């Protein structure tokens, strides 16, 4: 069977829920170039959080480097903070060249794209966000920890720094390949051995990733972050977390919870538990109040 044709259009339902987020970009030209890369690959959802130039959308450098992708550039959204830009996302992939202590698991950008597409296909409401850091500093450890996965673009160990728009292009290309492959496999137009995305999912490594997400409605980033803040407050209240010597307790807990890909009802359940920890009920208190 022939491989799927690379120039065919992508499924708009999937591309509408694949979001590419630039955090703290410093050069408007890179934003324009990223918009061009997305347009070529068939994506249209671009976000910028805490951009250095507030007028980036109409900046001459952005317009020039966007070339004929002005529709993507014009439709891009601006956000004051990373929290706001991530709020409605359900599965976040951070592009990073470095393994972070107690951070998300790292996989290749090819594998990350396959996981992203599988998540997009698993549930009609789910949104995947690709997160990219600033040109100069990339993502901090705290910012990368907001992701479920780190995506690495393997390169020379001596020099593996890519331009921001180049990194966006590679992530978009791998996501495009994974989308075309999944559609071709469903239609029977190619066999698994002929697939475009040739890197198999990691199901046997030290941190294997499940082929399918858990059942149920996924929790968005805003509710997960609120839950983690609630966890911190409960841990402080009961003395489990020492603010003077926090060590790496919270990053470890965050990594564990992000790996779970929490569902909405699970977040609600955990927050109920944290509330009970903060306000423990004495056994038999209700009987005492009735005078029994």
Backbone as JSON, one array per atom type, in Angstrom:
{
  "sequence": "XXXXXXXXXXXXXXXXXXXXXXXXXXXXXXXXXXXXXXXXXXXXXXXXXXXXXXXXXXXXXXXXXXXXXXXXXXXXXXXXXXXXXXXXXXXXXXXXXXXXXXXXXXXXXXXXXXXXXXXXXXXXXXXXXXXXXXXXXXXXXXXXXXXXXXXXXXXXXXXXXXXXXXXXXXXXXXXXXXXXXXXXXXXXXXXXXXXXXXXXXXXXXXXXXXXXXXXXXXXXXXXXXXXXXXXXXXXXXXXXXXXXXXXXXXXXXXXXXXXXXXXXXXXXXXXXXXXXXXXXXXXXXXXXXXXX",
  "N": [[0.84, -1.2, 0.0], [0.4, 2.29, -0.68], [2.1, 5.08, 0.8], [0.52, 7.71, 2.75], [-0.29, 10.79, 1.11], [1.8, 13.59, 1.41], [0.98, 16.19, 0.94], [-1.7, 16.51, 1.29], [-4.69, 18.02, 2.69], [-5.13, 18.68, 6.21], [-7.11, 17.28, 8.9], [-9.51, 19.45, 9.94], [-10.82, 19.55, 12.35], [-9.01, 18.46, 14.12], [-6.72, 20.13, 13.82], [-7.73, 22.54, 14.73], [-7.7, 22.21, 17.42], [-5.11, 21.99, 18.12], [-2.66, 23.8, 19.51], [-0.2, 26.31, 19.37], [2.06, 27.74, 21.43], [3.89, 30.58, 22.24], [6.05, 31.59, 24.66], [6.95, 34.54, 26.19], [8.26, 35.7, 23.86], [10.89, 37.49, 22.3], [11.5, 38.74, 19.92], [9.69, 40.19, 17.38], [9.88, 39.34, 14.72], [10.41, 36.61, 14.88], [7.97, 35.66, 15.76], [6.37, 36.19, 13.54], [7.64, 34.5, 11.69], [7.13, 32.04, 12.88], [4.37, 31.96, 12.57], [4.25, 31.72, 9.8], [5.46, 29.2, 9.47], [3.55, 27.56, 10.72], [1.32, 27.98, 9.06], [2.18, 26.84, 6.65], [2.32, 24.17, 7.4], [-0.29, 23.6, 7.93], [-1.61, 24.47, 10.21], [-3.29, 26.71, 12.49], [-3.59, 27.91, 14.94], [-2.16, 30.07, 16.97], [-0.54, 31.37, 19.79], [0.64, 33.99, 21.93], [2.36, 34.68, 24.87], [3.06, 37.1, 27.29], [4.7, 38.68, 25.59], [7.59, 40.53, 24.54], [7.32, 42.81, 22.93], [4.51, 44.67, 22.83], [3.08, 45.34, 20.54], [3.38, 43.3, 18.69], [1.86, 41.98, 16.75], [1.37, 43.72, 14.67], [3.83, 44.56, 14.03], [6.45, 45.59, 11.85], [8.55, 43.72, 11.33], [7.42, 41.27, 12.07], [5.29, 41.09, 10.25], [6.69, 41.06, 7.84], [8.2, 38.67, 7.99], [6.23, 36.82, 8.27], [5.31, 36.55, 5.75], [3.14, 35.25, 3.44], [1.41, 34.38, 5.34], [-0.38, 35.92, 6.78], [-2.94, 35.66, 7.73], [-2.83, 33.72, 9.73], [-1.08, 35.02, 11.48], [-2.59, 37.34, 12.04], [-4.76, 36.18, 13.31], [-3.69, 35.25, 15.63], [-3.46, 35.1, 19.21], [-3.03, 37.25, 22.06], [-1.64, 37.06, 25.3], [-1.49, 37.93, 28.72], [-0.1, 36.47, 30.6], [1.58, 33.33, 31.29], [-0.02, 31.53, 32.7], [-2.62, 32.36, 31.97], [-2.59, 31.86, 29.23], [-2.32, 29.11, 29.11], [-4.59, 28.16, 30.3], [-6.96, 26.88, 29.23], [-6.02, 24.56, 28.15], [-5.56, 21.0, 27.82], [-3.64, 19.01, 27.51], [-0.28, 19.39, 27.66], [2.69, 20.06, 25.96], [6.02, 20.7, 26.32], [8.62, 22.25, 24.6], [11.97, 21.5, 24.82], [15.5, 21.48, 25.29], [16.79, 20.4, 27.37], [17.01, 18.09, 30.05], [15.03, 18.24, 32.91], [15.44, 18.33, 36.39], [13.26, 16.46, 38.35], [11.23, 17.11, 36.65], [8.87, 16.97, 33.85], [8.62, 13.9, 31.94], [10.96, 13.23, 29.32], [10.76, 13.0, 25.81], [11.35, 12.23, 22.33], [10.77, 14.73, 19.78], [9.32, 13.62, 17.71], [8.03, 11.42, 18.87], [6.55, 12.75, 20.81], [4.79, 14.18, 19.18], [3.24, 12.11, 18.09], [1.97, 11.19, 20.4], [0.56, 13.49, 21.04], [-1.25, 13.68, 18.89], [-2.67, 11.32, 19.22], [-3.95, 11.91, 21.63], [-5.53, 14.09, 20.82], [-7.27, 12.81, 19.05], [-8.59, 11.17, 20.75], [-10.59, 12.39, 22.21], [-13.19, 14.66, 21.64], [-13.26, 17.22, 22.71], [-10.78, 17.84, 23.66], [-7.81, 19.77, 24.06], [-4.59, 20.3, 22.82], [-1.54, 21.76, 23.74], [1.38, 23.05, 22.44], [4.26, 24.18, 23.88], [6.6, 26.8, 23.85], [9.65, 28.3, 24.83], [11.31, 31.47, 25.58], [13.55, 33.17, 23.27], [16.11, 33.7, 24.3], [16.34, 32.54, 26.9], [14.81, 30.23, 26.98], [12.64, 27.86, 28.54], [11.91, 28.14, 31.98], [12.55, 26.04, 34.87], [10.23, 25.94, 36.43], [8.31, 26.78, 34.61], [8.47, 24.8, 32.61], [7.58, 22.69, 34.1], [4.86, 22.87, 34.02], [4.01, 21.33, 31.99], [2.94, 18.17, 30.54], [4.68, 16.59, 29.19], [8.11, 16.73, 28.07], [9.45, 17.72, 25.02], [12.04, 16.82, 23.0], [14.3, 17.93, 20.53], [16.46, 16.12, 18.93], [19.91, 16.72, 18.58], [23.24, 17.89, 17.78], [25.35, 17.35, 20.54], [27.14, 19.33, 21.31], [26.14, 21.69, 20.32], [23.0, 22.55, 20.37], [21.02, 24.41, 20.07], [18.17, 25.87, 18.78], [16.68, 28.25, 16.54], [13.7, 30.0, 17.48], [11.43, 29.95, 15.69], [12.25, 27.89, 14.03], [12.13, 25.69, 15.75], [9.39, 25.61, 16.23], [8.52, 25.01, 13.65], [9.56, 22.38, 13.28], [8.16, 20.95, 15.27], [5.54, 21.34, 14.37], [5.68, 20.08, 11.87], [6.21, 17.39, 12.58], [3.86, 16.87, 13.96], [2.02, 17.17, 11.92], [2.78, 15.0, 10.24], [2.14, 12.87, 11.96], [-0.63, 13.18, 12.16], [-1.48, 12.75, 9.48], [-0.62, 10.15, 9.16], [-2.21, 8.76, 11.05], [-4.77, 9.11, 10.01], [-4.48, 7.83, 7.55], [-3.98, 5.21, 8.33], [-6.41, 4.59, 9.54], [-8.06, 4.66, 7.32], [-7.1, 2.57, 5.91], [-5.18, 2.98, 4.0], [-2.49, 2.66, 4.26], [-0.08, 0.42, 5.66], [0.9, -0.41, 9.06], [3.72, -0.72, 9.05], [4.46, 0.93, 7.01], [4.17, 3.46, 7.85], [4.3, 7.05, 8.31], [5.34, 8.32, 10.59], [7.95, 7.13, 12.06], [9.04, 6.57, 14.52], [8.52, 4.53, 17.23], [6.0, 4.53, 19.84], [6.98, 5.05, 23.2], [6.77, 2.45, 25.15], [8.04, 0.84, 26.89], [10.19, 1.9, 28.21], [12.03, 3.64, 30.87], [10.14, 5.47, 31.74], [7.39, 4.76, 30.7], [4.95, 5.73, 28.26], [1.49, 5.71, 28.15], [-0.48, 4.29, 25.55], [-3.04, 5.19, 25.16], [-5.14, 7.76, 26.56], [-6.5, 8.19, 29.95], [-9.97, 7.3, 30.7], [-12.81, 9.52, 30.58], [-13.72, 13.02, 31.16], [-11.2, 15.32, 30.36], [-9.17, 17.2, 32.65], [-8.64, 20.71, 32.63], [-5.79, 22.95, 32.28], [-5.99, 25.12, 34.01], [-7.67, 24.27, 36.12], [-6.17, 22.15, 37.1], [-3.87, 23.47, 37.97], [-4.96, 25.06, 40.0], [-5.73, 23.03, 41.74], [-3.2, 22.0, 42.47], [-2.16, 24.16, 43.85], [-3.97, 24.14, 45.95], [-3.29, 21.71, 47.1], [-0.71, 22.37, 48.02], [-1.37, 24.28, 49.98], [-2.83, 22.67, 51.78], [-0.86, 20.84, 52.54], [0.92, 22.52, 53.84], [-0.69, 23.36, 55.97], [-1.08, 21.08, 57.55], [1.46, 20.54, 58.28], [3.04, 18.93, 56.72], [4.52, 19.96, 54.67], [7.33, 21.85, 54.99], [7.85, 25.19, 55.03], [10.26, 26.47, 55.38], [12.16, 24.61, 54.72], [11.59, 23.37, 52.05], [12.6, 21.53, 50.26], [12.4, 19.34, 47.5], [9.76, 18.72, 47.42], [7.21, 19.68, 46.41], [7.73, 19.96, 43.54], [8.17, 17.21, 43.01], [5.67, 16.09, 43.66], [4.07, 17.46, 41.84], [5.08, 16.49, 39.37], [4.33, 13.8, 39.58], [1.51, 14.02, 39.61], [1.02, 15.25, 37.14], [1.78, 13.26, 35.38], [-0.36, 11.57, 35.58], [-2.38, 12.52, 33.96], [-4.86, 13.87, 34.74], [-8.37, 13.5, 35.2], [-11.42, 15.46, 35.08], [-13.25, 14.83, 37.15], [-11.54, 13.57, 38.88], [-9.84, 15.6, 39.72], [-11.7, 17.11, 41.16], [-12.29, 15.25, 43.16], [-9.8, 15.0, 44.49], [-9.47, 17.61, 45.43], [-11.57, 17.73, 47.21], [-10.59, 15.9, 49.08], [-8.3, 17.31, 49.96], [-9.51, 19.48, 51.18], [-10.77, 18.19, 53.3], [-8.53, 17.35, 54.68], [-7.53, 19.8, 55.5], [-9.55, 20.67, 57.18], [-10.19, 18.7, 59.4], [-12.63, 16.33, 60.52], [-13.79, 15.48, 63.69], [-14.0, 12.19, 64.92], [-17.13, 10.95, 65.68], [-18.19, 13.42, 66.22], [-20.64, 14.33, 65.28], [-22.46, 12.77, 66.71], [-21.97, 13.67, 69.3], [-22.91, 16.27, 69.09], [-25.59, 15.83, 69.03], [-26.07, 14.98, 71.5], [-25.9, 12.26, 72.04]],
  "CA": [[0.0, 0.0, 0.0], [1.18, 3.52, -0.76], [2.05, 5.96, 1.95], [-0.36, 8.86, 2.58], [0.36, 11.89, 0.43], [2.14, 14.61, 2.4], [0.42, 17.5, 0.62], [-3.15, 16.56, 1.47], [-5.09, 18.86, 3.82], [-5.32, 18.02, 7.5], [-8.43, 17.3, 9.52], [-9.66, 20.74, 10.6], [-11.23, 19.35, 13.75], [-7.79, 18.23, 14.91], [-5.84, 21.3, 13.8], [-8.33, 23.61, 15.53], [-7.44, 21.95, 18.84], [-3.66, 21.95, 18.31], [-2.31, 25.2, 19.76], [1.24, 26.54, 19.5], [2.17, 28.86, 22.37], [5.21, 31.16, 22.42], [6.09, 32.31, 25.92], [7.93, 35.62, 26.3], [9.12, 35.9, 22.69], [11.51, 38.83, 22.36], [11.65, 39.33, 18.58], [8.46, 40.04, 16.59], [10.15, 38.59, 13.5], [10.27, 35.18, 15.16], [6.53, 35.36, 15.82], [5.91, 36.12, 12.16], [8.19, 33.29, 11.07], [6.39, 30.92, 13.45], [3.06, 31.95, 11.91], [4.46, 31.18, 8.45], [5.69, 27.76, 9.6], [2.27, 26.9, 11.03], [0.46, 28.03, 7.88], [2.67, 25.86, 5.68], [2.03, 22.83, 7.9], [-1.73, 23.39, 8.03], [-2.12, 24.83, 11.54], [-3.7, 28.12, 12.52], [-3.78, 28.4, 16.32], [-0.92, 30.61, 17.53], [-0.7, 32.24, 20.95], [1.85, 34.59, 22.51], [2.17, 35.09, 26.26], [4.08, 37.99, 27.83], [5.64, 39.08, 24.55], [8.34, 41.74, 24.89], [6.75, 43.93, 22.17], [3.04, 44.52, 22.86], [2.5, 45.54, 19.21], [4.01, 42.3, 17.84], [1.01, 41.52, 15.65], [1.45, 44.68, 13.55], [5.22, 44.99, 13.91], [6.93, 45.34, 10.48], [9.34, 42.48, 11.23], [6.5, 40.12, 12.12], [4.55, 41.04, 8.99], [7.6, 40.69, 6.76], [8.62, 37.27, 8.09], [5.05, 35.97, 8.1], [5.14, 36.39, 4.31], [1.73, 35.18, 3.07], [0.66, 33.76, 6.44], [-0.91, 37.01, 7.59], [-4.18, 35.24, 8.38], [-2.45, 33.07, 10.99], [-0.55, 36.07, 12.36], [-3.69, 38.2, 12.48], [-5.65, 35.44, 14.2], [-2.99, 34.87, 16.86], [-3.98, 35.77, 20.39], [-2.04, 37.74, 23.0], [-2.01, 36.76, 26.68], [-0.62, 38.65, 29.65], [0.7, 35.56, 31.42], [1.57, 31.92, 30.89], [-1.2, 30.93, 33.32], [-3.81, 32.67, 31.17], [-2.46, 31.23, 27.92], [-2.44, 27.66, 29.27], [-5.75, 27.84, 31.13], [-7.96, 25.97, 28.64], [-5.36, 23.4, 27.58], [-5.71, 19.74, 28.56], [-2.4, 18.25, 27.43], [0.74, 20.39, 27.33], [4.02, 19.54, 25.6], [7.0, 21.78, 26.33], [9.82, 22.0, 23.81], [13.14, 21.8, 25.64], [16.7, 20.71, 24.95], [17.41, 19.98, 28.61], [16.25, 17.3, 31.02], [14.88, 19.02, 34.14], [15.29, 17.52, 37.6], [11.9, 16.37, 38.87], [10.33, 17.68, 35.67], [8.16, 15.99, 33.03], [9.42, 12.96, 31.17], [11.4, 13.74, 28.02], [10.7, 12.11, 24.66], [11.71, 12.95, 21.11], [9.67, 15.52, 19.24], [8.5, 12.72, 16.9], [7.16, 10.65, 19.77], [5.62, 13.7, 21.42], [3.75, 14.49, 18.2], [2.34, 10.97, 18.02], [1.15, 11.2, 21.62], [-0.35, 14.63, 20.92], [-2.32, 13.35, 17.94], [-3.51, 10.3, 19.85], [-4.79, 12.59, 22.6], [-6.51, 14.88, 20.08], [-8.25, 11.9, 18.46], [-9.26, 10.39, 21.79], [-11.73, 13.09, 22.78], [-13.48, 15.78, 20.75], [-13.11, 18.53, 23.36], [-9.44, 17.97, 24.22], [-6.9, 20.69, 23.39], [-3.16, 20.09, 23.05], [-0.75, 22.98, 23.6], [2.83, 22.99, 22.32], [4.78, 25.35, 24.59], [7.97, 27.15, 23.5], [10.17, 29.37, 25.68], [11.89, 32.65, 24.94], [14.74, 32.95, 22.46], [17.35, 33.78, 25.07], [16.41, 31.71, 28.1], [13.99, 29.03, 26.92], [11.67, 27.73, 29.62], [12.46, 27.88, 33.31], [12.12, 24.76, 35.43], [8.85, 26.07, 36.87], [7.45, 26.85, 33.43], [8.45, 23.48, 31.97], [6.82, 21.77, 34.97], [3.43, 22.96, 33.71], [3.73, 20.42, 30.88], [2.86, 16.74, 30.78], [5.84, 16.0, 28.53], [9.11, 17.56, 27.42], [9.78, 17.24, 23.68], [13.41, 17.15, 22.64], [14.7, 17.81, 19.13], [17.84, 15.64, 19.07], [20.9, 17.37, 17.72], [24.62, 17.77, 18.24], [25.44, 17.7, 21.97], [27.93, 20.54, 21.51], [25.35, 22.87, 19.93], [21.67, 22.07, 20.04], [20.1, 25.53, 20.21], [17.48, 26.22, 17.54], [15.85, 29.44, 16.48], [12.35, 29.73, 17.95], [10.56, 29.56, 14.59], [12.69, 26.57, 13.55], [11.59, 24.69, 16.67], [7.95, 25.53, 15.94], [8.37, 24.32, 12.37], [9.79, 20.95, 13.45], [7.04, 20.39, 16.04], [4.36, 21.33, 13.5], [5.91, 19.06, 10.84], [6.03, 16.07, 13.17], [2.44, 16.73, 14.26], [1.37, 16.95, 10.63], [3.04, 13.62, 9.83], [1.39, 11.95, 12.81], [-2.05, 13.28, 11.79], [-1.68, 12.09, 8.19], [-0.45, 8.72, 9.38], [-3.36, 8.2, 11.76], [-5.9, 9.09, 9.08], [-4.22, 6.81, 6.53], [-4.16, 3.89, 8.95], [-7.85, 4.37, 9.71], [-8.68, 4.42, 6.01], [-6.5, 1.4, 5.3], [-4.36, 3.35, 2.85], [-1.11, 2.21, 4.46], [0.11, -0.54, 6.75], [1.73, 0.17, 10.13], [5.13, -0.7, 8.68], [4.68, 1.96, 6.02], [3.72, 4.72, 8.43], [5.2, 8.18, 8.18], [6.01, 8.56, 11.87], [8.61, 5.85, 12.21], [9.51, 6.36, 15.89], [7.42, 3.92, 17.99], [5.72, 5.06, 21.16], [7.79, 4.46, 24.27], [5.92, 1.7, 26.07], [8.85, -0.08, 27.68], [11.32, 2.61, 28.8], [11.93, 3.91, 32.31], [8.9, 6.21, 31.99], [6.56, 4.45, 29.53], [3.73, 6.51, 28.08], [0.37, 4.89, 27.72], [-0.91, 4.55, 24.18], [-4.32, 5.89, 25.21], [-5.34, 8.49, 27.82], [-7.56, 7.63, 30.8], [-11.33, 7.63, 30.3], [-13.42, 10.63, 31.29], [-13.44, 14.37, 30.67], [-9.9, 15.77, 30.86], [-9.1, 18.44, 33.41], [-7.83, 21.7, 31.94], [-4.61, 23.39, 33.02], [-6.38, 26.04, 35.06], [-8.18, 23.52, 37.27], [-5.05, 21.37, 37.65], [-3.0, 24.39, 38.71], [-5.67, 25.41, 41.23], [-5.65, 21.86, 42.61], [-1.85, 21.9, 43.02], [-2.07, 25.22, 44.87], [-4.74, 23.65, 47.09], [-2.44, 20.69, 47.71], [0.35, 23.06, 48.76], [-1.96, 24.88, 51.17], [-3.16, 21.61, 52.73], [0.39, 20.29, 53.06], [1.43, 23.5, 54.81], [-1.57, 23.42, 57.14], [-0.9, 19.91, 58.41], [2.87, 20.41, 58.63], [3.75, 17.99, 55.86], [5.45, 20.79, 53.91], [8.03, 22.84, 55.8], [8.19, 26.29, 54.12], [11.67, 26.83, 55.55], [12.96, 23.58, 54.07], [10.64, 22.66, 51.17], [13.3, 20.56, 49.43], [11.78, 19.23, 46.18], [8.49, 18.03, 47.65], [6.17, 20.1, 45.47], [8.02, 19.51, 42.18], [7.96, 15.76, 42.9], [4.23, 15.84, 43.64], [3.55, 17.97, 40.57], [5.44, 15.55, 38.32], [3.5, 12.61, 39.74], [0.14, 14.32, 39.23], [0.95, 15.52, 35.7], [1.86, 11.98, 34.67], [-1.65, 10.88, 35.66], [-3.36, 13.09, 33.02], [-6.04, 13.84, 35.59], [-9.7, 13.79, 34.68], [-12.1, 16.51, 35.82], [-13.82, 14.32, 38.4], [-10.43, 13.24, 39.77], [-9.42, 16.86, 40.33], [-12.71, 17.43, 42.17], [-12.11, 14.31, 44.25], [-8.59, 15.36, 45.23], [-9.7, 18.86, 46.15], [-12.38, 17.39, 48.38], [-9.68, 15.3, 50.06], [-7.46, 18.36, 50.53], [-10.36, 20.26, 52.09], [-10.95, 17.39, 54.51], [-7.26, 17.39, 55.41], [-7.41, 21.13, 56.11], [-10.57, 20.8, 58.23], [-10.55, 17.33, 59.8], [-13.8, 16.14, 61.37], [-13.53, 14.55, 64.8], [-14.86, 11.02, 64.91], [-18.2, 11.02, 66.69], [-18.59, 14.8, 66.52], [-22.08, 14.5, 65.03], [-23.18, 12.17, 67.82], [-21.85, 14.55, 70.47], [-23.75, 17.45, 68.91], [-26.98, 15.45, 69.3], [-26.17, 14.56, 72.89], [-25.99, 10.79, 72.15]],
  "C": [[0.87, 1.24, 0.0], [1.05, 4.33, 0.52], [1.08, 7.11, 1.7], [0.4, 10.02, 1.95], [0.57, 13.04, 1.41], [1.45, 15.94, 2.15], [-1.09, 17.57, 0.8], [-3.5, 17.41, 2.68], [-5.31, 18.03, 5.08], [-6.77, 18.12, 7.95], [-8.59, 18.58, 10.34], [-10.11, 20.61, 12.05], [-10.01, 19.15, 14.64], [-6.92, 19.48, 14.96], [-6.41, 22.45, 14.63], [-8.06, 23.43, 17.01], [-5.95, 21.72, 19.12], [-3.15, 23.38, 18.35], [-0.8, 25.3, 19.97], [1.43, 27.85, 20.27], [3.62, 29.3, 22.51], [5.2, 31.97, 23.71], [7.26, 33.29, 25.94], [8.82, 35.75, 25.08], [9.63, 37.34, 22.66], [11.57, 39.51, 21.0], [10.37, 39.12, 17.78], [8.67, 39.26, 15.31], [10.02, 37.1, 13.7], [8.8, 34.77, 15.26], [5.97, 35.25, 14.41], [6.4, 34.87, 11.45], [7.49, 32.04, 11.6], [5.01, 30.81, 12.8], [3.18, 31.36, 10.5], [4.66, 29.67, 8.5], [4.38, 27.02, 9.85], [1.36, 26.87, 9.8], [0.88, 26.99, 6.85], [2.29, 24.45, 6.1], [0.55, 22.58, 8.13], [-2.32, 23.7, 9.39], [-2.4, 26.33, 11.58], [-3.79, 28.71, 13.92], [-2.43, 28.78, 16.93], [-1.26, 31.53, 18.69], [0.66, 32.79, 21.37], [1.51, 35.05, 23.92], [3.35, 35.95, 26.68], [5.14, 38.35, 26.8], [6.31, 40.4, 24.92], [7.74, 42.96, 24.19], [5.23, 43.78, 22.15], [2.39, 44.68, 21.48], [3.01, 44.51, 18.21], [3.17, 41.93, 16.62], [1.1, 42.44, 14.43], [2.88, 45.19, 13.36], [5.71, 44.67, 12.49], [7.73, 44.06, 10.33], [8.45, 41.24, 11.24], [5.76, 39.98, 10.8], [5.45, 40.57, 7.86], [7.93, 39.21, 6.81], [7.43, 36.31, 8.05], [4.77, 35.69, 6.63], [3.64, 36.34, 3.99], [0.88, 34.5, 4.14], [0.06, 34.81, 7.36], [-2.22, 36.63, 8.29], [-3.88, 34.55, 9.7], [-1.92, 34.11, 11.97], [-1.67, 36.95, 12.9], [-4.64, 37.51, 13.44], [-5.0, 35.0, 15.49], [-3.5, 35.69, 18.03], [-2.85, 36.13, 21.35], [-2.54, 37.52, 24.42], [-0.99, 37.4, 27.62], [0.31, 37.72, 30.41], [0.63, 34.15, 30.86], [0.35, 31.22, 31.47], [-2.43, 31.13, 32.44], [-3.76, 31.94, 29.84], [-2.66, 29.72, 27.98], [-3.8, 27.23, 29.82], [-6.68, 26.8, 30.53], [-7.33, 24.74, 28.0], [-5.53, 22.16, 28.45], [-4.45, 18.89, 28.56], [-1.33, 19.18, 26.88], [2.07, 19.69, 27.07], [4.97, 20.72, 25.53], [8.22, 21.38, 25.51], [11.04, 22.43, 24.62], [14.31, 20.92, 25.2], [17.35, 20.12, 26.19], [16.47, 19.13, 29.44], [16.21, 18.08, 32.34], [14.7, 18.07, 35.31], [13.85, 17.62, 38.09], [10.89, 17.04, 37.93], [9.61, 16.6, 34.89], [9.13, 15.04, 32.33], [9.78, 13.57, 29.81], [11.32, 12.65, 26.96], [11.14, 12.91, 23.44], [10.51, 13.72, 20.59], [8.76, 14.65, 18.37], [7.51, 11.95, 17.77], [6.13, 11.55, 20.43], [4.47, 14.03, 20.47], [2.76, 13.34, 18.08], [1.41, 10.92, 19.23], [0.13, 12.33, 21.54], [-1.53, 14.29, 20.02], [-3.24, 12.28, 18.53], [-4.45, 10.94, 20.86], [-5.87, 13.42, 21.9], [-7.62, 13.99, 19.52], [-9.09, 11.18, 19.51], [-10.53, 11.06, 22.3], [-11.95, 14.4, 22.03], [-13.24, 17.14, 21.39], [-11.67, 18.81, 23.77], [-8.56, 18.9, 23.38], [-5.46, 20.39, 23.81], [-2.44, 21.42, 22.83], [0.73, 22.63, 23.52], [3.38, 24.29, 22.91], [6.25, 25.57, 24.26], [8.41, 28.34, 24.36], [10.77, 30.51, 24.87], [13.18, 32.31, 24.2], [16.0, 32.86, 23.31], [17.44, 32.74, 26.17], [15.6, 30.41, 28.01], [12.94, 29.03, 28.02], [12.38, 27.49, 30.94], [11.97, 26.52, 33.8], [10.66, 24.81, 35.84], [7.9, 26.11, 35.68], [7.35, 25.5, 32.73], [7.63, 22.49, 32.79], [5.32, 21.85, 34.73], [3.03, 21.99, 32.61], [3.6, 18.98, 31.35], [4.09, 16.02, 30.23], [6.82, 17.09, 28.12], [9.43, 16.92, 26.07], [11.16, 17.74, 23.31], [13.61, 16.97, 21.14], [16.17, 17.4, 19.14], [18.77, 16.32, 18.08], [22.29, 17.14, 18.27], [24.7, 18.16, 19.71], [26.21, 18.99, 22.21], [27.13, 21.81, 21.19], [23.98, 22.41, 19.49], [20.61, 23.16, 20.2], [19.5, 25.89, 18.86], [16.82, 27.58, 17.66], [14.42, 29.07, 16.85], [11.43, 29.25, 16.82], [10.96, 28.21, 14.0], [12.12, 25.46, 14.43], [10.09, 24.51, 16.44], [7.72, 24.75, 14.66], [8.53, 22.81, 12.54], [8.64, 20.29, 14.23], [5.79, 20.3, 15.17], [4.48, 20.25, 12.42], [5.68, 17.67, 11.41], [4.57, 15.83, 13.52], [1.65, 16.48, 12.98], [1.55, 15.5, 10.17], [2.2, 12.65, 10.64], [-0.11, 11.99, 12.48], [-2.33, 12.55, 10.48], [-1.57, 10.58, 8.34], [-1.69, 8.1, 10.03], [-4.58, 8.1, 10.85], [-5.72, 7.99, 8.03], [-4.41, 5.41, 7.09], [-5.64, 3.58, 9.13], [-8.52, 4.01, 8.39], [-8.11, 3.2, 5.31], [-5.64, 1.7, 4.1], [-2.89, 3.0, 3.03], [-1.09, 1.25, 5.64], [0.99, 0.09, 7.82], [3.2, 0.25, 9.77], [5.48, 0.37, 7.67], [4.37, 3.35, 6.55], [4.77, 5.81, 8.29], [5.99, 8.41, 9.46], [6.66, 7.26, 12.3], [9.1, 5.58, 13.63], [8.37, 5.75, 16.71], [7.22, 4.59, 19.33], [6.52, 4.31, 22.21], [6.88, 3.75, 25.26], [6.72, 0.75, 26.95], [10.03, 0.59, 28.37], [11.13, 2.85, 30.28], [10.68, 4.68, 32.68], [7.96, 5.97, 30.81], [5.31, 5.32, 29.48], [2.65, 5.63, 27.51], [-0.05, 5.28, 26.31], [-2.2, 5.36, 24.15], [-4.44, 6.62, 26.55], [-6.39, 7.81, 28.67], [-8.94, 8.03, 30.27], [-11.82, 8.83, 31.12], [-13.02, 11.97, 30.71], [-12.12, 14.87, 31.22], [-10.0, 17.07, 31.63], [-8.23, 19.44, 32.66], [-6.72, 22.22, 32.86], [-4.96, 24.31, 34.18], [-6.85, 25.3, 36.3], [-7.09, 22.68, 37.9], [-4.14, 22.27, 38.47], [-3.66, 24.81, 40.02], [-5.62, 24.26, 42.23], [-4.27, 21.74, 43.25], [-1.62, 22.99, 44.06], [-2.83, 24.82, 46.13], [-3.95, 22.59, 47.85], [-1.34, 21.33, 48.55], [-0.19, 23.65, 50.06], [-2.29, 23.82, 52.23], [-1.9, 21.02, 53.35], [1.04, 21.23, 54.08], [0.63, 23.46, 56.11], [-1.33, 22.26, 58.1], [0.57, 19.66, 58.76], [3.65, 19.42, 57.79], [4.8, 18.71, 55.01], [6.02, 21.85, 54.84], [8.45, 23.99, 54.9], [9.64, 26.74, 54.25], [12.6, 25.85, 54.85], [12.06, 22.75, 53.14], [11.26, 21.52, 50.38], [12.66, 20.53, 48.05], [10.42, 18.55, 46.28], [7.45, 18.39, 46.6], [6.5, 19.74, 44.02], [7.83, 18.01, 41.99], [6.46, 15.44, 42.82], [3.61, 16.31, 42.33], [3.85, 16.99, 39.44], [4.56, 14.31, 38.38], [2.08, 12.87, 39.24], [0.02, 14.59, 37.73], [1.03, 14.24, 34.89], [0.51, 11.28, 34.61], [-2.64, 11.35, 34.59], [-4.74, 13.12, 33.68], [-7.32, 14.18, 34.83], [-10.37, 14.82, 35.59], [-12.63, 16.0, 37.16], [-12.72, 13.93, 39.39], [-9.88, 14.49, 40.46], [-10.4, 17.25, 41.44], [-12.56, 16.53, 43.4], [-10.91, 14.68, 45.11], [-8.79, 16.66, 46.02], [-10.62, 18.64, 47.36], [-11.54, 16.76, 49.47], [-8.82, 16.37, 50.73], [-8.25, 19.22, 51.51], [-10.58, 19.51, 53.39], [-9.67, 17.36, 55.34], [-7.11, 18.71, 56.14], [-8.38, 21.29, 57.28], [-11.02, 19.42, 58.67], [-11.76, 17.31, 60.72], [-13.47, 15.13, 62.46], [-14.52, 13.4, 64.73], [-15.89, 11.15, 66.04], [-18.69, 12.41, 66.97], [-20.09, 14.98, 66.31], [-22.9, 13.89, 66.14], [-23.14, 13.06, 69.04], [-22.77, 15.76, 70.33], [-25.23, 17.13, 69.18], [-27.16, 15.0, 70.75], [-26.27, 13.08, 73.08], [-24.9, 10.24, 73.05]]
}
